């Protein structure tokens, strides 16, 4: 999931620009994160008309590809290279502490209430970002299987700076064409994989079959065209809403046309969020409650799935959503206040000192 922008102060009160001047803060992008997170929560609560809410992850992938590529190419433009260890370290400091807190709580509750559930194995796979392959290969970790998307993104973070360094002498137009070709190849590989194996677990969770959205986002970072109005973004939002209400897992349509449509709709929405700041669409996405949801979305995503899986055993979907969302956002706020903010301040002090 895409988490580049950073905040200070309490998330409920205000959101300010990230430290990196090459990535000016855009509240609408946090609003998009908020929408995507709410869609995923609705899907995992099994609300009616939210069968395609899993597409929120596809929106995250496209956004992540755009932001990471923009960030790294800005560094390339200034320094001529990328400080890869520094990039990896900053990503780790941003993403690992909240994950470790959630895994510690999961392990503690497992020891207390379900000591035979294999929590040691589950937390190991999730902690080291292996779930995108351990789950389709071995069906584990079950209650932490949502960490597959974190694993996909982490593998992208490991590889992408090296790819961009290797491509640094290629002009932007040619690189855009290469990324678009890569998107087409990645899409074709996902479709072929599902056609060959007809196993949705095998195709859905793996890094190599979910690379397309990240590559499309990377291509967006190089796209010279800018929308003149927000009509394209509204169309993308409408298409995502329709797909979110009607698409089901698993299906041939989802792995082929559905995912492509969701990725392209996400790209259109992101472009307008970036470049149409005077539009009603931007103002809607920058609505403060959505922005707060976006700021907290990473920790919300970490918490929500095991909570909702347990709630689903005894409750109807509406209650699962309400209670699960309350637990997820409450826990996420505590993580933001007592984990993310202190770690960020420590990291920034270290960076200033060096």
C-alpha positions, 0 to 999 in steps of 0.5 A: 500500500502506498504511504509516502506523505507524512503528517505531524500533529494529531491526525484528527486535527491537521495534515501538513506537507511531507518533509521532502520538497520533491513530493508536495503534499496533496490532501486528495491523495490521502482522501483516495487512500481513505476511500480505498481503505473503506472499500476494503473494510466493507469487502472484508465485512461482507457488506452487500454491494461491496463484493468488489471492495478488494479493488481498493488494493488495486488503487493502492498499487497504482498510487504506490507505483506513481509515488515511489517512481516520482520520489526516486526519479526526483532523487536521480535528477538531483544527485544522479543516483539513488541512495538505495540503503537510505531508501530501504531504511526509510521505508522500513522505518515507516512500515515496520514499527506499526506492523510489529505492534500489530503482530505483537498483539496478534501473538499475545492474543494467540498465546492467551486464547489459541496457542495451537494456531501456529502464531509463530509461523504466521508472525514470521511470514508476515514480519518478513513480507513472505505472505504473497507466496506462502499463502498461495503455496501453503495457505498460511498465514490465514488470519494475517493473509491480508499482509500479502499486499504489504509483501507485494509492495515491499518486494517492489520497494526492494527492486524498483530503485535498482531498476531506475538506476539501471534505466537512468540514462534512458530518456523519459519518453522511451522509459514511459513506453518501456513501463507501458509495455511492462504493464501489458506484459504483467497483465498478460502474465496474470491472465495466462497464469489464471487460464493455466492454473484456474486457481484464484489463490495462486494467481491473486496473491503473488508479487509477479501476478500483481505487478501490473498496477505498480507498473501502471503507476510508474508509467503515470509518473512519466506521463507528460499529458495533464487533464484539463478538467476533472471529467476523466476523474469523475468517470474513473470514480464512477467506474470504480464504484460500479466495479466495487458494487458488482465484481466478485471473487473469483472470476475470469472477468476479475482477473482479466477485464475487471482488474484492467478496468479498475487499474485504468479507472484508478489511474484516471482518478489519481491524475485528476487528484494530482492536477485538477486542484480547482475541481469539485472532485479534488475538494471532495477527495480532500474532505477532512474526514476522508483525509484522516481515514487516509492518514490512518489507512496503513494501520487500519489495514493492518488491524482490520482483517483479523478483527473482522474475521473473528467478528464475522463468526458471530455477527451480521455484516453491518455490525461487523463493519461498524465494530470492526471499523471502530476497532481498526480506526481506534487502534490505528489512531493509537499507533499513529500517536504512540508509534508512527509519530515518535519513530518519524521524529527520531528518524528526522532528527537522525537525518538532520544530524547527519 
